[in-house]
Amino acid sequence: MVKPTNSVSEPESEIIKKIAAEKECFISVLVKFAETDTLLYLPDDLDAGILRDAAAAVEQANLLSNTAFVMTKGLSVIAANALQKEKMAAYLRQLDDDKLSILYLTATELRSVLLGILFTERIASAEAVFRLAFCEELEQQKQWGTDEATVMRQEDVKRKLKRWETFCYERSLSEN
């Protein structure tokens, strides 16, 4: 059982306990969420480098989870992504409770199961997944500026990601 530390707060510790007790329910939520992953629906007018990074992230997450999600320009879930449910569920079932918990927390915070996979598997850093999850917002801020509430919300997300990154690191050290 995970106790609150500097890297996992009391509410996060409660989520980890819930996931341990109701694993299939949380897997079902993540599987349904994956086919509408925000990383799959980025607009064409974003910086080409961001689009390349997003495509590479989708490809890497697909390799890790043995899925074949594809990016789309439309707003509808494409058939290829809808067909990935069982493969995604199989990947999620093999995760231990701690990993599934951090993936769930990350996915719900960033609106991206695929980025959650990269983060949880320690393929992408907190900064990298933040940049991809907020790429549209960050591009708009370059053009139109920002406001204090937006900056505060983004900083809060970054703090959470850093805590969870520390948790993943500490967890991997304790496994060795």
Stockholm file with secondary structure:
# STOCKHOLM 1.0

chainA/1-176         MVKPTNSVSEPESEIIKKIAAEKECFISVLVKFAETDTLLYLPDDLDAGILRDAAAAVEQANLLSNTAFVMTKGLSVIAANALQKEKMAAYLRQLDDDKLSILYLTATELRSVLLGILFTERIASAEAVFRLAFCEELEQQKQWGTDEATVMRQEDVKRKLKRWETFCYERSLSEN
#=GR chainA/1-176 SS CCCCCSSSCHHHHHHHHHHHHSHHHHHHHHHHHHTTCGGGCCCTTSCHHHHHHHHHHHHHHHHHHTCCCCCCSSSSCCHHHHTTHHHHHHHHHTSCHHHHHHHHHHHHHHTCHHHHHHHHTTSSCHHHHHHHHTHHHHHHHHHHCCCHHHHHHHHHHHHHHHHHHHHHHHHHHHHC
#=GC SS_cons         CCCCCSSSCHHHHHHHHHHHHSHHHHHHHHHHHHTTCGGGCCCTTSCHHHHHHHHHHHHHHHHHHTCCCCCCSSSSCCHHHHTTHHHHHHHHHTSCHHHHHHHHHHHHHHTCHHHHHHHHTTSSCHHHHHHHHTHHHHHHHHHHCCCHHHHHHHHHHHHHHHHHHHHHHHHHHHHC
//
